[in-house]
Amino acid sequence: MAEAKDAVRNVAENRKARFNYEIVERLEAGIALTGTEVKSLREGKATITEAYAGPSGEEFLLFNAYIPEYLQANRFNHEPRRPRKLLLHKRQINKLIGATQRQGFTVVPLKIYFNPKGRAKIELALARGKNLGDKRETEKKRDWDRERARLIREKG
């Protein structure tokens, strides 16, 4: 039972981000959530495929992340797509703002998970968008790797 408590538990993953963006750097941030949002996340029903993070004044927010309402919460429920504050150090916020405004990067969420202490965390990526040729190249490489693995399996 102690092993299960120490494990990191994924809630939502943005697998499309690795295809659409070239990931330059990753960082971990906390999320300011309400109680019903945490309970809904523990059920594992969040979606972050269309989510993005951006500055709002002096803080960084997560936009368009879908955390469905918690059914047992009745009138005390949260709004499913509300902007959520990301808990980052001032230095990290300044770095992200600089990268997005001056260098044309995008801040994309990769996954939401619970760390071993039971806190909800989000893994963010500083990313640059791929063009169509890069996406095709990624797809060709993935197909070739899959084909090569199949051939090795049949031969061996």
Disulfide bonds with the S-S distance in Angstrom:
none
